[in-house]
Amino acid sequence: EGRAAEALRWFRARATDEQIWKEVSSMQLELSLSACESVGLREVARDRRLWGPVLVGCGVNLSMQLSGIDAVLYYSTKVLQDAGIALEWAQVYTVLISLVNVLVTIPAMMLMDKAGRKVIQSLGLGGMCVAYLIMTAALATGQHLVAVGAMFGVVCCFAFGPGCIAWFIVAELTPVHARGFATTVGLGSNWLANFLVAFAFPHVLTALHAWTFGIFAATTLLLTIFTLTCLPETQGRSVAEISDFFAPATARAVPAVAASAAASCPSSPPLLPKLSRSDSWHSETSTAASTTASAGLFTPLLSCE
């Protein structure tokens, strides 16, 4: 643990001793859980700290498809033609829409570590909602160029938020021993929703015509509310801290994370690093001060109210 802390000290030049040892503790916890057997549906259903992240991860993956992006990408040429745009120009706009989807992803990847996953997801879905409202009004009133601009806005907001976050958020929400199950369920729901939206949209378009995208304005509004209320921020947080978000009000983070792995991994290594430190790393710190700081750091992780 001393060598790990020393390495972290080199990488985190501005970090305090407490932050260094907190990160070491988190790594040790992840390491112990990774040695456990993967859990299944029965184990997940018994632990709120497991089924909570699984459900939220599924919700985020569903938001990727229920935002209506498939309807825009798959049927943009038909929608633009129905809006009165010539086939040649509709095809040009469709190619540009796909290009924008790729280009906007690049700044989104750079910003998500600074702004946070929850902020990016909320802004993306909220922007899509506004763009869909504009697009629906423009299509209903025959403002074709406005509708095209709103369609570009939908794609930009999607690429900035749901198009990035959904692919990795499940892995950040769940502890290691439940990650395989959670990823399977999350991505499975993603592709199932992809199929349903792509299959149903032509029929909805035939029935509602210009008002079709009003449905997605409603779904993105609901998904924005879901994100703000149910999705914890995962950027810069340990698995124990994220688990605490889904814990009952009377519980605290790490004990249940450790307990959820205990049944499948009773002989796992200690969840927390030893409290001793190598002299070469921080020899100027007194033994008494080290013990006090470490106790303040780790004691809450080992107890429940």
Secondary structure, 3 states (H helix, E strand, C coil): CHHHHHHHHHHCCCCCHHHHHHHHHHHHHHHHHHCCCCCCHHHHHHCHHHHHHHHHHHHHHHHHHHCCHHHHHHHHHHHHHHCCCCHHHHHHHHHHHHHHHHHHHHHHHHHHHHHCHHHHHHHHHHHHHHHHHHHHHHHHHCCHHHHHHHHHHHHHHHHHCHHHHCCCHHHHHCCHHHHHHHHHHHHHHHHHHHHHHHHHHHHHHHHHHHHCCHHHHHHHHHHHHHHHHHCCCCCCCCHHHHHHHCCCCCCCHHHHHHHHHHCCCCCCCCCCCCCCCCHHHHCCCCHHHHHHHHHHHHHHHHCCC
